[in-house]
Amino acid sequence: MTICPPVTLAVQTEKAVRSPRTAFFMGPDSPIDAVVQEMASKKYGSAVVMQNSHVVGIFTTVDACSALA
């Protein structure tokens, strides 16, 4: 299972810096059930898919619903 630990990021806006956000990272071979469980428990709307230290995609709640439908 390749689920990376969450990383805190600061989001920059035009007017001000918002409070830090947490990004959720996963590998392309991560089990969907484990990813969906983590997303649901932490109320994440998406996960950044990483492979070899490169972003290769975004997995969203819509993707999760489609996969589990």
C-alpha positions in Angstrom: 0.0 0.0 0.0 1.4 3.4 -1.0 -0.4 6.1 1.0 2.0 9.0 1.8 1.5 11.0 5.0 -0.4 14.3 4.8 1.7 17.4 4.2 0.7 20.9 5.4 0.7 23.5 2.7 0.1 27.3 2.9 -2.4 28.6 0.3 -1.5 32.0 -1.2 -4.4 34.2 -2.3 -4.4 37.6 -3.9 -5.6 39.4 -0.8 -4.0 37.4 2.0 -2.5 34.1 3.1 -5.2 31.7 4.3 -4.7 29.2 7.1 -2.6 26.2 6.2 -4.3 23.4 4.3 -3.4 19.7 4.3 -2.7 17.9 1.1 -3.3 14.1 0.9 -1.0 12.1 -1.3 -1.4 8.6 -2.7 0.4 6.3 -5.1 -1.1 5.1 -8.3 -1.2 1.6 -6.9 -2.9 2.6 -3.6 -6.0 0.5 -2.8 -9.1 2.5 -3.4 -10.8 1.3 -0.3 -8.0 2.6 1.9 -7.8 5.9 0.1 -11.6 6.5 0.2 -11.6 5.6 3.9 -8.8 8.2 4.6 -10.5 10.8 2.5 -13.9 10.3 4.3 -12.4 10.3 7.8 -10.4 13.5 7.2 -13.1 15.0 4.9 -10.6 15.4 2.0 -12.2 16.3 -1.4 -9.2 15.0 -3.4 -5.9 13.2 -3.2 -2.7 14.1 -5.2 -1.4 11.0 -7.0 2.4 10.8 -6.8 4.8 8.4 -8.6 8.6 8.7 -8.3 8.3 12.2 -6.6 6.1 13.5 -9.6 2.5 14.4 -9.6 0.7 12.1 -12.0 -2.9 12.9 -11.3 -5.6 14.0 -8.9 -8.1 11.5 -7.4 -11.4 13.2 -6.4 -14.5 12.3 -4.5 -16.3 12.0 -7.9 -13.6 9.5 -9.0 -14.2 7.6 -5.8 -18.0 7.5 -6.4 -17.4 6.3 -10.0 -15.0 3.6 -8.9 -17.3 2.3 -6.2 -20.6 2.6 -8.2 
